[in-house]
Every structure is written in structure tokens, then in C-alpha cells.
Amino acid sequence: MSIASILSKEKIVSLSEIQKNPGKALQGDIIRIVKNGQEIGIYMSKEQFEDFVEEMLPLKKEFKEELDARLGKMKPSDLKPLKDL
């Protein structure tokens, strides 16, 4: 299952709905949990989480390789103190 297909099926549920009937409220691919209008968490089933991680691991490796390559090309003069950003 692709990340895009999972995200297209997400729903938003209030914390009070979960407290009243967790079995019903937590049915779905991704559930965003809100309290007083603020998102406080996300619920995924174990299988959905494993699928998500499997899809993200190759991206993480590619990102790290690109970052390492770019950092290797940097010179000290390219760096700026954090306070100057």
C-alpha cells in the first residue's frame, strides 16, 4: 500500500470520541487524533505502520547519501554561525 493511498483514507477523530467508543473511532487507515481543535497524535494499525516504514527506509538511505555527498563538497567558508541565519 502506498503512502499516498493511506493518506487519502485518513480521518480526524476527537479524543472524546475515542474515549466514548475506541473500537469504532479507531477504525481506518490513519486516524488523526484532535483535542480542542489541536492535533495531538496519529493512530495507525501495526500493519499500516510496518508498510509505512518499509516505504520510508529507501528514501531515508537516499537522503543520507545525498546529504553526505553535499557535505563532502562543502568548504569551511560555506558554513555560517547559527546566530547569523
RONU-147757 format. One record per atom (N, C-alpha, C): x, y, z; residue in three letters. Coordinates in steps of 0.05 Angstrom, whole numbers, plus 32768, in hexadecimal, padded with zeros to 4 digits. Layout:
% RONU-147757
XYZALA ...
//
This chain:
% RONU-147757
80117FE88000MET 800080008000MET 801280198000MET 800D802B7FEESER 801D80437FECSER 801680578001SER 802880698007ILE 8023807E801BILE 800C80908012ILE 800C80967FF8ALA 7FF680A77FEDALA 7FDB809A7FF1ALA 7FD980807FEDSER 7FBF80737FF0SER 7FB78072800ESER 7FCA806F8020ILE 7FC4806F803CILE 7FBA808B8045ILE 7FC980A0803CLEU 7FC280BB8044LEU 7FA780C38039LEU 7F9F80B98022SER 7F8580C08016SER 7F6E80B58026SER 7F7380A28037LYS 7F5E80958047LYS 7F5E809E8064LYS 7F6E80B2806BGLU 7F7080BA8087GLU 7F5680C78090GLU 7F5280C680ABLYS 7F3B80D480B6LYS 7F4480E280CFLYS 7F3480F580D8ILE 7F39810480F0ILE 7F2580FD8105ILE 7F2E80F7811DVAL 7F1D80EE8133VAL 7F2580FD814CVAL 7F118106815BSER 7F1781148174SER 7F1E8100818ASER 7F2D8109819DLEU 7F3580F881B4LEU 7F1C80EF81C3LEU 7F08810081C5SER 7EEF80F881D3SER 7EE180E181C4SER 7EE280E181A9GLU 7ED580CB819AGLU 7EE480B181A0GLU 7EFE80B281A2ILE 7F0E809A81A8ILE 7F07809081C4ILE 7F0580A281D7GLN 7EFE809A81F2GLN 7EE3808D81F4GLN 7ED0809781E4LYS 7EB5808C81E5LYS 7EB3807181D8LYS 7EC0806D81C1ASN 7EBE805481B2ASN 7ED8805081A2ASN 7EED804681B0PRO 7F07804381A2PRO 7F068030818APRO 7EF7801A818DGLY 7EF580078177GLY 7EEB8013815DGLY 7ED78024815FLYS 7ECB80308148LYS 7EDD8048813ELYS 7EE680588151ALA 7EF580708149ALA 7F108069813CALA 7F1C80538144LEU 7F36804C8139LEU 7F3580398121LEU 7F1F80398113GLN 7F1D802980FAGLN 7F25803B80E3GLN 7F39803380D4GLY 7F42804280BDGLY 7F60803E80B8GLY 7F6A804A80A2ASP 7F868046809CASP 7F98805880ADASP 7F91807280AEILE 7FA0808580BFILE 7F8B809680CDILE 7F8E809880E7ILE 7F7B80A980F6ILE 7F8B80BF8103ILE 7F8580D880FDARG 7F9180EF810BARG 7F8080F58123ARG 7F8D80F6813AILE 7F7E80FA8153ILE 7F818117815BILE 7F6A81248160VAL 7F6A81408167VAL 7F5D81448183VAL 7F6681598190LYS 7F5B816181AALYS 7F5A817F81AALYS 7F42818A81AEASN 7F3D81A781ADASN 7F4781B38193ASN 7F4381A5817DGLY 7F4B81AF8163GLY 7F6881AC815CGLY 7F7881A2816EGLN 7F95819F8169GLN 7F9C81818165GLN 7FAB817B8150GLU 7FB48160814CGLU 7FC781578162GLU 7FC18141816FILE 7FD281388185ILE 7FE0811D817FILE 7FD781108169GLY 7FE480F68162GLY 7FD880EA814AGLY 7FE480D48142ILE 7FDB80C4812BILE 7FDA80A78133ILE 7FC58099812ATYR 7FC3807D812FTYR 7FC5806E8115TYR 7FD580588115MET 7FD7804680FEMET 7FD7802A8109MET 7FCC801880F9SER 7FCE7FFC8101SER 7FEB7FF280FESER 7FF17FDC810BLYS 800C7FD18109LYS 80147FCC80ECLYS 80027FC080DDGLU 80087FBA80C0GLU 800C7FD480B0GLU 7FFC7FE880B5GLN 7FFF800180A7GLN 801A800E80AEGLN 8021800D80C7PHE 803B801980CFPHE 8052800A80C2PHE 80517FF080C1GLU 80667FE080B5GLU 80687FE78097GLU 80527FE98089ASP 80527FF1806DASP 805F800D8069ASP 8057801F807BPHE 8062803A807APHE 8080803A807DPHE 808A802B8091VAL 80A7802A8096VAL 80B5801E807EVAL 80AA80088073GLU 80B77FFC805BGLU 80BA800F8044GLU 80A680208040GLU 80A78033802AGLU 80BB804A8030GLU 80BE80518049MET 80CF80688050MET 80EC80618052MET 80F380488058LEU 810F8041805CLEU 812080478043LEU 81188040802BPRO 812880468013PRO 812B80648010PRO 811780748015LEU 811980918013LEU 812D809C8027LEU 812D8091803ELYS 813F809A8053LYS 815C8094804ALYS 8161807D803ELYS 817C80768035LYS 8185808A801FLYS 8174808F800CGLU 817A80A17FF6GLU 818080BD8001GLU 816F80C68014PHE 817380E1801FPHE 818E80E3802DPHE 819580CE803DLYS 81AE80CE804BLYS 81C680CE8038LYS 81C480BF8022GLU 81DA80BE800FGLU 81DD80D98001GLU 81C780E67FFAGLU 81C981017FEEGLU 81D481158001GLU 81CB8114801ALEU 81D58127802FLEU 81F381238033LEU 81FC810A8035ASP 821881058038ASP 8228810F8021ASP 821E810C8009ALA 822C81167FF1ALA 822E81347FF1ALA 821981417FF8ARG 8219815F7FF8ARG 822B8169800FARG 822A815D8026LEU 823B8165803CLEU 825881618035LEU 825E814C8026GLY 827A8147801EGLY 8285815C800BGLY 8274816A7FFDLYS 827C817F7FEALYS 827E819B7FF7LYS 8275819D8010MET 827581B8801DMET 829081BF8027MET 829581D98026LYS 82AE81E58031LYS 82A781F3804BLYS 82BB81F7805DPRO 82B582068075PRO 82A982218070PRO 82B0822E805ASER 82A682488054SER 82888248804DSER 827D82308047ASP 8261822D8040ASP 824F822D8059ASP 825B82288070LEU 824C82258089LEU 824782418096LEU 8230824480A3LYS 8229825C80B0LYS 8221825580CDLYS 8227826780E0PRO 821E826280FBPRO 81FF826380FCPRO 81F48253810DLEU 81D782518110LEU 81CB826C8116LEU 81D8827D8126LYS 81CD8297812DLYS 81CA82A98114LYS 81D982A380FFASP 81D782B480E7ASP 81C282AB80D3ASP 81B5829580D9LEU 81A0828B80C6LEU 8185829880CCLEU 
//
